[in-house]
């Protein structure tokens, strides 16, 4: 793992990452085929896993462990634990975020996938925080007996020059130090680095991400001055501290991989990433992946090579302590798990605790529980980490404290100002296979996201096609100006329904995006996440603006130093006729993200994944 590798083209990698992220949200899960059939095909020609004649075991796991679990699954085949089974067993990981898996299990329904081979026997979230929540909200028997098999601390990854400006590595850096930089109107200028602009942090959404959840708990620990026994009262008292900390968040992603991919590309293109983000809350293992050239922690394919970034990230271990992701594994007590699968799953869980299994973990940036296992060359300053850190471990609080922290984040998170820009061209009348047209799916997807916004968040909706006009310009219809949502959720829901009767003609995509970007830039505020969500099901056919001209105009704020109130564009490539290359370029130009909804039936879930970024 530590050898330098050569990366594929940036755009191809970014597009793959976007597709993978959406696939997770939609449960079109990316499956590893370790131990499967030689040709990688399935028995019925569908997605899923090949039938190799062995008991099939799926382990649902967070993305950063997929590569490692694939190798552990192969090693399991040659273990005494496997030899003790009556029949052979094949373990295959599937990638699903810890928070999403927790919600699926808590819902009390079947695993939401048409392919039963993806229904998990084993679950390995990033932290026992999630198994505890499922046990409390559903049933302890559903999550069985979780046992940690590896761990990784939560840190702040910073470009090395930025960390050194704060005194790294000689001076310990605390969360309070970062909070002060957030508060200081001069930003990096307060430490003599005016050219770097504002201090910007990236954090993930704690509803889906272990790192995001751990970070808000670490903020509460910091504000309370405690190193253990955090209470709900402590969390409540930390509200003002956390609110300030949230003010310098660029946007909330559902995974750190998306932010790290953007940072990687900024770094490789010579911008050093300083215009995009100053610090990323992430797990140490994700930082190690980044520094090896795998920013999104994707499944590395045989023969694939990776290129380390020009500027590495270094791990800032908060001076007053870090929480750890303790990575449990458990056999689910779900009714779809057969007795044979349960027995094989228990054998695999037992294997993970053995020395041969523990020796594999450091190769993938995870710390073994077996202290006799050496960490190896990866856990060194060369790759931005310190094996002697963190000096202080912050324990996992009780379930009720965690719930208080998540509820508080909903109130103190950075407010958003979002414009949804929806393509209503003629092709939106095409069916998507479930009795709905593409437009039906887009409307319902947008409607389902309204509950994600607070009344203080600003939300607007525009539609675009040829042959229409409004005060905003040709080709634009304004359903709702970008204003505070307030109590208008039901009214906006009705306005979205009106799109079903709108005229539908050509696709002036680039003109519409430029008009929306200029309008949002004029009203953008530093204290908000300013964003545009663009949904399009086709290629541009009617714009006077070229794609290159559009990119040049919307990419201005991506220069060195950046913008105090950047407008980021998040694009949805909707249906098979969409232009993912153009939509990826548009998102990349502003530090946003492209989401793939080529399976149009999944648009509701894709919309929800997009909104998790705000």
N, C-alpha and C positions, 0 to 999 in steps of 0.2 A: 504493500500500500504506500510506502514512503517514497518510492521511486517516481521521478517526474514523468509525466505522460503528456501526450499531445492531444488537445481538445479538438472535437469536430467544429464546423463553422458555427459562429456565435448565434446566428439567426436560427439555424436548424436546432441548436440545443435549446434556445429560448422557447421556440415553438413546441418542441417536445415537452419541455417543462410545463408549459401552459396547458397542453393537452392532458398531461398526467395529473395536474392539479384538479382540473375539471373532472377527469375520470374518477378521481377519488370522491369528489363531492357527489357525483352521480352514481357512485357505486358500480361504474364500469371499471372494475379494479384491475390495476396493472399487476399481472401475475408472473412470478418467477417460475421457470420450468426446471429447476434443479431436481434431478432424480426422475424426470419424466421421460416420455418417449423420445427416441432419437431424432425424429423429424419435427417434434414440437407440435404435432397436430392433435386435435381432440377426437374422441370417438364419434361425435356427431357433426364434426365440422364447424362447431360454434366456438365462441370465445370460451375460455376456461382452461382446464388442465387435461393433459392426455391420460389415458387409462393404461397404467403399466402393470396391472394385475395385483398391485399391493393395496392395502388399506389406505385410503386417501385422507390426509390430515391437512386442513387449512389452518394457518395461524394468521389472524388479523393483527397487524402491527403498524406502528408509526414508521414513517418513510425512511428515517435514518437507519433503521435496523434491517431493512429488507436484504441488502447485500450480505450482511453478516449472518442473518438467519438462513439464507440460502446455502452458505458454506457449512453452517452448523447442521443443517438438514442432511447434507451430503455426508458429513462426518458421522452423523447418527447411524447411518446405514452400516458402518463398520464397528459399531460399539457393542459392548456386552449388553447394554440396555436393550438394543434392538434385537440382539441374538436371543434374548429371553422371551420374545413375543412368539406366539403360535404361528402368525403369518407376518410377512414383510409389511412394512409401513413406509409411506412416502409423505414427508412433510413439505408443504409449499407455503411460503409467505404471500400475503396480499396486503396491499398498502392502503390503510385507512386511518385518518387522524384519530387520536385518542378521544377527543371530545365528541366527534361524530359517532364513533363506535359506542361510546357511553350512552349517547342519546338513542341510538338504535336499540340497544339492549334494554334501556329503561322503558321504551315505548310499549314493550310487552307483545310485540308482533313478531312475525317471522323476519329473518334477516332480509333487508330490502334489496334482493337481487333475484333476477329470473333464473340465474345459473346456480343451481344448488351446490355445485362443486366449490363455489366461493363462500358458502356458509361456513363459518369458522367452528372448529373444534376447540382450538386454543386462542387465547387473546393475550397479547403482550403490548399494553399501552406503555407510554413513556414513564408513567408514575402510578403508584398505588393510590394516589389522589382519586383517579378515575374509577378504580375498582371499589374504593370506599364509597364513592358517590352512587354507583349502581347498586351496591349492597344496601345503602340507606334508602334509595328511592324506589327500588324494585324488590330484590330479594337477595339475601346473602348466599343462598344456594345457587343462584344464577352465576355468580362469579367464583364459586368454588373456594379454593384455598390458594390465593395468589402468593407466589414466592419470588422475590427478586433474584436475578441471576447476574446482573451487571449494573453499573451506575455511571452517571456522568453529571458534573456540576453545571449549574446555570451561571453564565458569565455575561459580561458585556464585551463583544468583539469590536475593536477599534482599529482603523488603519494605523499602522505602527507610527508614522510621523505625528498623528494626532495624539496618540497615547503618550508619546515622548514629550509633547508640549505640556502635558499635565504632570510630568515628572516620572512617568513609567521608564524603567521598572523599579527604580530606587524608592520612589514615593508611593505608599499605598493610596489607592483612589477609592473613595466611598461613593455610595449612592447619593449622599448629600452633596458631594462635590459636583456630581452630574446635575443634580437638581438646581444648584446655584448657577451653573452655566445656562440652564434652561431659563432661569429667571432674568439673568443679566441681559439687558437690551442690546449690549454690544457683542453678545455671543462670544465667538472665538477671539474677538478683539480684546476681551478682558485678559487674555494671556498672550497678547502681542501678535495674534494671527488674524488681523482684520480681513485679509483676503479670503479666508475660509468662510466668512459670513456667519449665519446663525448656527447655533448648536442644534443638531437634529438627531432624534432617536427613532429607531424602528422597533416596534413591539408587535407581537402577534395577539390575535383575539383570544382572550382567556376562555371563551365558550368552546373553542375547538382545539386550542393549543396548550400543551403542558408548560412550555416556556412562558407564554403570556400569563398563565395562571401563577406560575412560580414568581414571576417578576412583580406582580401586584402584591403578593404576600411578602416578598422581600422589601418592598417599599413600606409596608406596614410595620415590619420588624424594625426598619431603619428609623421611622418616625417615632416609634415607641421606645427606642433605646434598648430593646430586649434582644436576647439571643436564644430564647426559648419561651415556652408557655404563652404564645400569642393568643389573645382572646378576641371575641367579637367586639368588645368595647375598645380594645386597642385599634382594631381596624376602623371603627367609627371615628376615633380620635385622629386617625391619620388621613382623613378625607382631604383636608386642605393641602397637606404635603403632596399627596398623590395627584391632586388636581393640577398643581404647578408642574409636577413631573410630566404629566400627560400633555401639557401645552406644547412641548417641543417634539411630539410624535409626528412623523411625516404622514403616515397612515397605518391602519391596523391590517395586517395580512392574516390569512388563515394558516400560513406556514412561513417559516423564516427562509425557506428555499427561494421563494419568489423575490424577496428583497435582496438576498445574497446574489442571485443571478443578475439582477440589475446592477448591483454594486460591482460585480465581477466584470461586466461588460464596460462599465464606466472606467474602471481601472485599466483594463486592457487597451482602451482607446486613448489613454493618456491623461484623462481628467482626474485621476487619482481618487475618484469617488467623492471628493469633498463637497461637491455641489449637491450630492444626493443624500448622504447620511453620514453622521459622525460616529454613531455607536449603535450596535445591533444587539438586543437582548437575545441570547441563543444558548444552546447547549454546547459544551466544550467539544463534543464529537462533531457537531455541525461546523464549528470553526476549523477543526482539523480537516474535514472534508473540503472546505473552502480553500484552505491553503494548499491542498493537493490538486486543486483544479476541478473539484466536483461541488460547485456552490449550491446546487439544489438537492444534493445527496441522492441523486437518482440511481437506479439500478445499473451498475457498470456492466456492460455487455462484454462477452469474450472478445478479445482483440481490441477493445476500445482503449484509447490512450487519453490522458488528461494533461493539461498544461497549468502549472501553478500561476496564480495571479502575479502581476508585476509588483503590486504592493500587498504584502500579507496583512492579515488581521492578527492582532495579539489579544490574548485573553486578559481582560481586567477582572480580577477576582475581587468583588467588593470588600473593602477593608473590614466591614463589620459582619461579614458572613454571606454565604451562598446557600441556596437550597440545592438539593440533588434530585435528579430524575433517577428513580431507583429501579425502573424497568422490570416489573414483575412478569411472570408468565403463569397462566392458569387454564385449567380445563373447564370450559363452560358447562354449567348445569342446564343447558338449553335442551328442549325436547327433540331437536333435530340431531343431537349427538348420539350416535349408536354406542352400544356397549363395546364393540370392537374398536371404535374410534377413541372412546374414553381410555381404554387400556393402553392403546398406542400413544395417545397424548400424554398420559401420565409417565410413560417410559421416556418420551422426549424431554419432558420437563425435568425428570430425574437426571437425564444425560447432561442438561445444561449446567448442572451444579458440579460436574466432574472436572478434574484437572485438564484432560484433553480438550474439553469444550472451553474451559476458562482461558486456555492458552491462545485460542483463536480470537478472543475479544479485543485485545490491544491492537491487532492488525487493522481493526476497523474503527479505532478511535474511542473505544469503550474501556472503562477501567474494570478489571476483574474483581470479584468479591474474594477470590482466593489470593491472599496477600503473598503467597509464595511464588506467584506467577509474575515474572518481570514485565514492566510496561514496554520496554523496547525503545527503539530510536524515534518513534513517532511522537512520544510525549517529551519533547525537548523544546528549547527556545527557538530552534530552527523552524519549528512549525507553530510557534506563537503561544506555547503553553508552559506551565510550570507544574510538574508532578507533585511538588510539595504544597501546592495550594488546592483548595481554599483552606486558610488557616482556621476558619470558624465555620462550622456546619449549622445551618438553621433547620430545626426539625419541622416535619410536616405537621401543621395544626390539625385540630379536630374538624370533622366534616362540617359542623355548623359554622365554624370560623371561615372555612373556605367558601361556603355559600354566602356569607356576609360580604366577603371580599369581591365575589363575582357580582353580587347585586350592587355594591358600591361602585365598581368600575362602570356599570351601565350609566350611573349618574355623573361620574367625574371624568369620563373619557372625553377626549377632544371632540367638540361639536363638528358636525359636517355640513357642507353646502354642496349638494349634488344635483346635477342636471342629467336626467335620463333622455337620451336622444334616440328615438326609435324609427327605424326604417319602415315605411308603409308603402313601398313600391309594389307593383303588380304581382311579383313573385311571392309576396307574403300571403297570397290566397292559396298557395299550394298546400296540399294536405301533409300532415306529418305522421300519419299512420295510426293514430289513436282516436280518430274521429274529429280531431281539431285541425284547423288550418294553422299555418305558421303564425299568422297574426293573432289567432286565438291564444296560442301558446305564449307569445310575447306579452299580450295583455295580462294573462293570468299570472305569468312570472313576475311582471312588474307589480301587480296587485298584491301578491303574496309577500313581497319585500317591504310593504309599507309598515308592517308591525315591527321591523327592525329599527325604525327611526324613532327618536324621541320627539316630543312636540316642539322642542327648541331647535331641532335640526332643520335646515333649509332644504326643501325638495322642489324641483321643477321638472316638468315633462314637456318635451318638444317632439313633434313628428316631422319627418321629412320625405318628400317626393317631389316630382316636377308637377307644374300646373297649379300650385298653391302658393299663397304668400301671406305675410303678416307684417306687423311693424318691425319684426326682427330681420325680415328680408325675404327674397324669393326662395321658394322651395321649403319654407318653414311654416309649420302650424304650431302655435303655442297653446298647449292644453292647460299649463299652469306655469306662472312665473316662478322663479326661484325665490321663495319666501319661506318663513317659518311654517312648519307643517301645522302646528297648533292642533286644533280639533277638526282639521279638514280632511282627515284620512278617508272618511266615507265619501265626501264630495269628490276627492281625487280618484277614488275607486270608480265612481260613476263616470268621471271624465275619461278615464282610460277605456271604459266600455264604448264610449262614443267613437273610438277609433275604428270600430267594426264597420261603420257606415261612411268612413272617409274615402275620397277618391284616391286611387292608387295607380301611379304611372311609373316614371323613371326613377333612377337612383343617383341623385347628386351627392354622393357620400362625402367627397372631399370638401365641397362647398359648405355642406351642412356642418361638418366637423369644425371648419375654420370659423364659421359664423358663431357657433356655440363656444369655441375656445376664446374668441375675442370678447364675447359678452361676459363669460365667466371671469376672464382676466381683469376686466374693468371693475368687477364687484368683489373680487377675491380678497379675503381678510387673513392676516397672519394667524389669528387665533382659531382658524377653522381648517378642516381637511377639505380642500376645494377640489372637486372631481367632476368629471363627465363620464357617464356610462353610455357607450355607443353600441347599439345592437343593429347589425346588418346581415341580411341573408344573401347578398350578392355583391358583384363587383361594381365599381363606379362606372356609370354609363353616361352621365349628363353634366359633369362639373366643368366649370371654366378654369378651376384651379387644378394644377397637376399634383401628383403625389409628392414629387420632390419639392415643389414650392410649399406645399402644406407642411412637410417635415421641417423645412427651413424656418417657417414662421412659428410653429408651435414648439420648436426645440430650443428657442432662445434662452429660456431659463435653466437649461441644463449645462450652461457654461460654468467655469470656475467661479466659486462664490455663490452661485445659485440665486434664488429668489426667495424673499421672506414669505411670500404667499403663492407658491407654485400651484398651477392647475394641472392635475394629473388625469390622464385619459385611460380608462379601462374599457377595453373593447370585447365584444362577444361576437365570435364568428358563428353565425346561426344557420344551421343547415349545410348541406353539402355544396351549395352553390356560392357560399361566402368566399371572400378573398383573404385567407389567413395571413398571407405574406404582407399585404398592405396593412391589415389591421394590427399585425405585430409591430410593424414599423411605426405606426401611429402611437401605439401604447409605449413603445421603447423611447420615442422621442421626448416623452414627458415624464419618464420614470414610472409609468403605469404598468399594466399587465394585460395580456390577451388571454381570454378564456375561450375554450373550444366547446361549442354546442352543435357539432356536426350531427350528433344524434338529437334531433330536434325535440323528441319526446321528453328529453331530460331538461328542457329549458327552465322549468320551475326551480330545479335544484341548482342549476348553473347561476341563475339570477341570485339565489340566496348566497352562493359562494362569493359572488362579486361584492354583495353588500357587506359581507363579513370584513371587507377591507376598510370600512369606514367607521 
